[in-house]
Amino acid sequence: MAQPLSKSKIIAHMAEKLSISKKTTALLFDELLKLAVRETKGTGKFVIPGLGRAVKAHRKARMGRNPATGEAINIKAKTVVRLRAGKAFKDAILGDWHGPRLSGKNKLRGDYHGPRKNK
């Protein structure tokens, strides 16, 4: 499997495509990250149309198990950030297929019935 792009490679690619300096592109990249952090902290959501969203979510306290001993432990409630891919991004990568349909008489089996049809 190929290595993912590093930050410097992304910046170099964007600078070349937009015909701007790498320094300006790096500033843009950093400001976008700062904006995403500020908005997610403040409103609980940050959306980049076509790509996806960052959502702040609360996890309830729950019981868990220590995998080494099997002993039951309490896991505290906490706030987490979830990154969710947008529909346009998923469609561009996966095409029209979104996995098996889980409805109707085949709900438990999860049979695949071909690609979804746009209506």
C-alpha positions as YAML, in Angstrom:
chain: A
units: angstrom
residues:
- id: 1
  name: MET
  ca: [0.00, 0.00, 0.00]
- id: 2
  name: ALA
  ca: [1.29, 3.46, -0.88]
- id: 3
  name: GLN
  ca: [2.34, 5.94, 1.79]
- id: 4
  name: PRO
  ca: [-0.12, 8.79, 2.48]
- id: 5
  name: LEU
  ca: [0.92, 12.30, 1.45]
- id: 6
  name: SER
  ca: [2.85, 14.25, 4.06]
- id: 7
  name: LYS
  ca: [1.92, 17.81, 4.97]
- id: 8
  name: SER
  ca: [4.88, 19.20, 2.98]
- id: 9
  name: LYS
  ca: [3.88, 17.17, -0.10]
- id: 10
  name: ILE
  ca: [0.28, 18.39, 0.14]
- id: 11
  name: ILE
  ca: [1.51, 21.98, 0.45]
- id: 12
  name: ALA
  ca: [3.86, 21.56, -2.53]
- id: 13
  name: HIS
  ca: [1.06, 20.07, -4.65]
- id: 14
  name: MET
  ca: [-1.43, 22.81, -3.77]
- id: 15
  name: ALA
  ca: [1.16, 25.56, -4.33]
- id: 16
  name: GLU
  ca: [1.91, 24.20, -7.79]
- id: 17
  name: LYS
  ca: [-1.78, 23.79, -8.75]
- id: 18
  name: LEU
  ca: [-2.73, 27.27, -7.52]
- id: 19
  name: SER
  ca: [0.46, 28.99, -8.75]
- id: 20
  name: ILE
  ca: [1.23, 30.49, -5.35]
- id: 21
  name: SER
  ca: [4.23, 30.17, -3.06]
- id: 22
  name: LYS
  ca: [4.67, 27.25, -0.68]
- id: 23
  name: LYS
  ca: [4.86, 29.73, 2.20]
- id: 24
  name: THR
  ca: [1.45, 31.21, 1.34]
- id: 25
  name: THR
  ca: [-0.01, 27.73, 0.91]
- id: 26
  name: ALA
  ca: [1.39, 26.65, 4.29]
- id: 27
  name: LEU
  ca: [-0.21, 29.71, 5.92]
- id: 28
  name: LEU
  ca: [-3.53, 28.87, 4.29]
- id: 29
  name: PHE
  ca: [-3.27, 25.25, 5.47]
- id: 30
  name: ASP
  ca: [-2.43, 26.33, 9.05]
- id: 31
  name: GLU
  ca: [-5.24, 28.91, 9.16]
- id: 32
  name: LEU
  ca: [-7.76, 26.31, 7.94]
- id: 33
  name: LEU
  ca: [-6.67, 24.00, 10.76]
- id: 34
  name: LYS
  ca: [-6.94, 26.80, 13.35]
- id: 35
  name: LEU
  ca: [-10.40, 27.71, 12.05]
- id: 36
  name: ALA
  ca: [-11.51, 24.05, 12.21]
- id: 37
  name: VAL
  ca: [-10.31, 23.75, 15.83]
- id: 38
  name: ARG
  ca: [-11.94, 27.03, 16.90]
- id: 39
  name: GLU
  ca: [-15.29, 26.27, 15.25]
- id: 40
  name: THR
  ca: [-15.44, 22.66, 16.46]
- id: 41
  name: LYS
  ca: [-14.67, 23.77, 20.02]
- id: 42
  name: GLY
  ca: [-17.22, 26.60, 19.89]
- id: 43
  name: THR
  ca: [-20.16, 25.27, 17.88]
- id: 44
  name: GLY
  ca: [-19.48, 21.55, 17.97]
- id: 45
  name: LYS
  ca: [-19.23, 21.29, 14.15]
- id: 46
  name: PHE
  ca: [-16.93, 22.25, 11.32]
- id: 47
  name: VAL
  ca: [-17.81, 21.43, 7.70]
- id: 48
  name: ILE
  ca: [-15.69, 21.51, 4.58]
- id: 49
  name: PRO
  ca: [-18.30, 21.15, 1.81]
- id: 50
  name: GLY
  ca: [-17.61, 18.15, -0.39]
- id: 51
  name: LEU
  ca: [-15.04, 16.67, 2.01]
- id: 52
  name: GLY
  ca: [-16.70, 16.11, 5.38]
- id: 53
  name: ARG
  ca: [-17.17, 17.40, 8.87]
- id: 54
  name: ALA
  ca: [-15.66, 17.36, 12.33]
- id: 55
  name: VAL
  ca: [-18.27, 16.83, 15.05]
- id: 56
  name: LYS
  ca: [-17.81, 17.11, 18.80]
- id: 57
  name: ALA
  ca: [-19.66, 14.27, 20.56]
- id: 58
  name: HIS
  ca: [-20.19, 13.23, 24.19]
- id: 59
  name: ARG
  ca: [-19.60, 9.63, 25.24]
- id: 60
  name: LYS
  ca: [-21.47, 8.38, 28.30]
- id: 61
  name: ALA
  ca: [-19.74, 6.65, 31.17]
- id: 62
  name: ARG
  ca: [-19.79, 2.90, 30.73]
- id: 63
  name: MET
  ca: [-18.48, -0.40, 32.02]
- id: 64
  name: GLY
  ca: [-15.51, -1.98, 30.27]
- id: 65
  name: ARG
  ca: [-13.08, -4.84, 30.81]
- id: 66
  name: ASN
  ca: [-9.37, -4.87, 31.48]
- id: 67
  name: PRO
  ca: [-8.13, -7.08, 28.62]
- id: 68
  name: ALA
  ca: [-5.22, -8.44, 30.66]
- id: 69
  name: THR
  ca: [-7.19, -9.53, 33.73]
- id: 70
  name: GLY
  ca: [-10.80, -9.58, 32.53]
- id: 71
  name: GLU
  ca: [-11.73, -7.39, 35.51]
- id: 72
  name: ALA
  ca: [-14.70, -5.01, 35.05]
- id: 73
  name: ILE
  ca: [-13.68, -1.33, 35.11]
- id: 74
  name: ASN
  ca: [-15.53, 1.97, 34.97]
- id: 75
  name: ILE
  ca: [-14.80, 4.12, 31.91]
- id: 76
  name: LYS
  ca: [-15.45, 7.81, 32.55]
- id: 77
  name: ALA
  ca: [-17.66, 10.00, 30.36]
- id: 78
  name: LYS
  ca: [-15.70, 12.12, 27.90]
- id: 79
  name: THR
  ca: [-15.98, 14.40, 24.90]
- id: 80
  name: VAL
  ca: [-14.51, 13.14, 21.61]
- id: 81
  name: VAL
  ca: [-14.15, 14.47, 18.07]
- id: 82
  name: ARG
  ca: [-15.49, 12.40, 15.19]
- id: 83
  name: LEU
  ca: [-14.46, 13.00, 11.59]
- id: 84
  name: ARG
  ca: [-17.20, 12.07, 9.13]
- id: 85
  name: ALA
  ca: [-16.65, 11.85, 5.40]
- id: 86
  name: GLY
  ca: [-19.16, 13.75, 3.28]
- id: 87
  name: LYS
  ca: [-21.40, 12.10, 0.69]
- id: 88
  name: ALA
  ca: [-19.63, 13.68, -2.29]
- id: 89
  name: PHE
  ca: [-16.26, 12.48, -0.97]
- id: 90
  name: LYS
  ca: [-17.51, 8.93, -0.36]
- id: 91
  name: ASP
  ca: [-19.20, 8.77, -3.78]
- id: 92
  name: ALA
  ca: [-16.04, 9.97, -5.51]
- id: 93
  name: ILE
  ca: [-13.99, 7.21, -3.85]
- id: 94
  name: LEU
  ca: [-16.48, 4.34, -3.67]
- id: 95
  name: GLY
  ca: [-18.52, 5.08, -6.76]
- id: 96
  name: ASP
  ca: [-22.22, 4.35, -6.57]
- id: 97
  name: TRP
  ca: [-21.93, 1.29, -4.30]
- id: 98
  name: HIS
  ca: [-22.51, 1.91, -0.57]
- id: 99
  name: GLY
  ca: [-22.44, -1.62, 0.79]
- id: 100
  name: PRO
  ca: [-25.17, -4.21, 1.25]
- id: 101
  name: ARG
  ca: [-28.72, -3.01, 1.70]
- id: 102
  name: LEU
  ca: [-30.17, -3.93, 5.06]
- id: 103
  name: SER
  ca: [-33.89, -3.49, 4.56]
- id: 104
  name: GLY
  ca: [-36.95, -5.55, 3.76]
- id: 105
  name: LYS
  ca: [-36.98, -9.33, 3.93]
- id: 106
  name: ASN
  ca: [-33.17, -9.54, 3.59]
- id: 107
  name: LYS
  ca: [-32.56, -7.37, 6.64]
- id: 108
  name: LEU
  ca: [-30.75, -10.04, 8.66]
- id: 109
  name: ARG
  ca: [-28.76, -11.52, 5.77]
- id: 110
  name: GLY
  ca: [-27.51, -8.25, 4.30]
- id: 111
  name: ASP
  ca: [-27.58, -9.57, 0.72]
- id: 112
  name: TYR
  ca: [-26.11, -7.34, -1.97]
- id: 113
  name: HIS
  ca: [-28.63, -6.29, -4.65]
- id: 114
  name: GLY
  ca: [-26.40, -4.27, -6.96]
- id: 115
  name: PRO
  ca: [-25.62, -0.55, -6.98]
- id: 116
  name: ARG
  ca: [-28.15, 1.95, -5.69]
- id: 117
  name: LYS
  ca: [-30.27, 3.64, -8.31]
- id: 118
  name: ASN
  ca: [-30.65, 7.42, -8.15]
- id: 119
  name: LYS
  ca: [-34.28, 8.45, -8.32]
...
